[in-house]
Every structure is written in C-alpha cells, then in structure tokens.
Amino acid sequence: MRHALRPHSHDTADQVDRELEGSRAGIRAVWVSLAVLAVTAALQAVVVAWSGSVALLGDTLHNVADALTAVPLFIAFVVGRRPPNRRYTYGYGRAEDLAGIVIVLFIAASAVVAAVEAIRRLLNPADVDHLPAVAVAGVLGFLGNEVVARYRITVGRRIGSAALVADGLHARTDGFTSLGVLVGAGGLALGWRWADPVVGLLITAAILVVLAGAAKQVYRRLMDAVDPALLDTVERTLRETAGVLDIGTARLRWIGHRLRAECEIVVDARLDVVAAHDIAVAAEHRLLHAVPRLGSALVHADPMAHDGADHHAVVAHHHRP
C-alpha cells in the first residue's frame, strides 16, 4: 500500500540521490561534532590558563587534535559524492574506508600519548592548583565528547558509515580521558599524588579496548565483510520471488556507506529472454526493499539444467580453485 500511494523508482538517478543524502548526513555530523568539540576545548583552555593544570592542558590539546579527525571524514564524504567514471567504475565510496584507517591511527596515537604522559607523571609527580575548576573542566570534556560520540555513532549506523562510527568510538574514549581528569583531581584533593598517573594508565587501557573494536570494524569493511544475517535476507528474498526455481551464488559488499549485491537465480529454461529478464528485475526490486542500505543489485538469471546439461561448461575451467 505504501508503494502504491508513494510511487518511486530504483533507477540510477534515485540511487545517486540516496548516496548524496547519506553523504549530506555524514558531512552534517562532521561539522556539528567539530563545533561541539571546538567549544569544549575553548572552555577547557580558559581553565588551563587559570589553574595551570598540566593534565588538563594535555586533555585540552587532546580534544583539539580529536576535533581535527573531522578533516579526513569531511574529505571522505565529499570525495565519496563524486560519480563513477571509467577508472573508478564503482565510484569513490571507499574513501570512507581510508578515512577509517586514519581514525584508527588517531585512536592508537591517543593511547600512546596517554600512556607516555601517565608514566611520566608517575615518575615525576606534580601539584595542581584550583582543583574544583579542573574537576568541572573534566566533566565538561566528558559531556562534550559523549554528545559528539552519540551523534556520530547514531548517524554512522543510520547511513552505514564504518568510519563515522569509528570516529564516534574515538570521541567516547576521549570522554573517558576527560572523566579521568576528574577522578585524578579527586585523588589529588585527598593528597594522593599518584592518583592522576594511575587513572591515566587505566584510561590508556580503556582506549586500547576501543581501539581494538574500531580496528576490527574498519578491517572487516576493508575485507568486504558483511553481517551474515544480511546474506540470509538476500537468499530468502530471492527464493520467495515468483519464477525463481533456485538460487546460485549471492554476494554482498560495502562501497562507502551503501551495499552492492551480486546474485544468481535459476529460472525455467523454457522462458524467453524477456520473461527471464522480468523475473531478474522483480528479484532486484524485492532486494532493494528487503535489504537495508542496499544501493544496487545485479541479478543474473540462469536456465534450469535439464538432462545433465551444463550451461556454464564453456567457462567452468576458469572457476576452478
């Protein structure tokens, strides 16, 4: 009923529109995140100038550097909007995966910096003045980063961008870093000079956990991994299409934040080319409705083999492992 009341098509122009909408959402998320982190870092800088806290200075510089992760993401979303050409026939969606690698490197660098600073402070304890202001700045840093993290992860999952999700996880680790400043300030208030560096080491461990998750997600995207449940949906949808007698190979891959499917269906060998084509188009149409974030599907129709005939005998030797 929804399809009848709101007609639509699945031609190339509409697919490009969906790509652009996803890119627009990603670019909007990048700029909103950059603005929130910039304000957070600016307010923290004011407290740094007043208190002279080295720990808070490090956290402030950390937030500034993390805000700059918006740069590779912005470039990726802009580049990803370019249409395919004769060299890049699938388009430029992979730019998001390259941005994901850069973000993972940023997270790794954050872990290194946090560990080095914590060890240095553990070996050379230092006093911090105006602890209440430092604590408030730590809370502010946590809230700013958590807002950015939730926004990036939500938008990233909605449009299917692994890079944006990874950057959201990065912002979440930065929030824990800022919260660590608060805990460290509380320990210093109790006279525990070792509290700040010990908390820093715990934060490093938390960053490493998030790093492992983000790296795994980006790695899987680079290796064309998909959720097996999506493949189950593809196979079930093809089998339920009228005229499909069986299915062959079905593959899915991410290109940027959109999926592409390549499938084989088996139809009655007595059908003419037009009828077989109509079944393939119907299967493609059903896939576009059934699989979230599917941008395109190539469905190849094979005739049902009779009397042991192999319709792929000419190319069979090319497909042997």
Secondary structure, DSSP 4 states (H G I P E B T S, - for coil): -HHHHS----SHHHHHHHHHHHHHHHHHHHHHHHHHHHHHHHHHHHHHHHH--HHHHHHHHHHHHHHTTHHHHHHHHHHHTSPP-SSSTT-STTHHHHHHHHHHHHHHHHHHHHHHHHHHHHHS----S-HHHHHHHHHHHHHHHHHHHHHHHHHHHHHT-HHHHHHHHHHHHHHHHHHHHHHHHHHHHTT-TTHHHHHHHHHHHHHHHHHHHHHHHHHHHHTT---HHHHHHHHHHHHTSTT--EEEEEEEEEETTEEEEEEEEEE-TTS-HHHHHHHHHHHHHHHHHHSTTEEEEEEEEEEPP-TT--TTTTTGGGG--
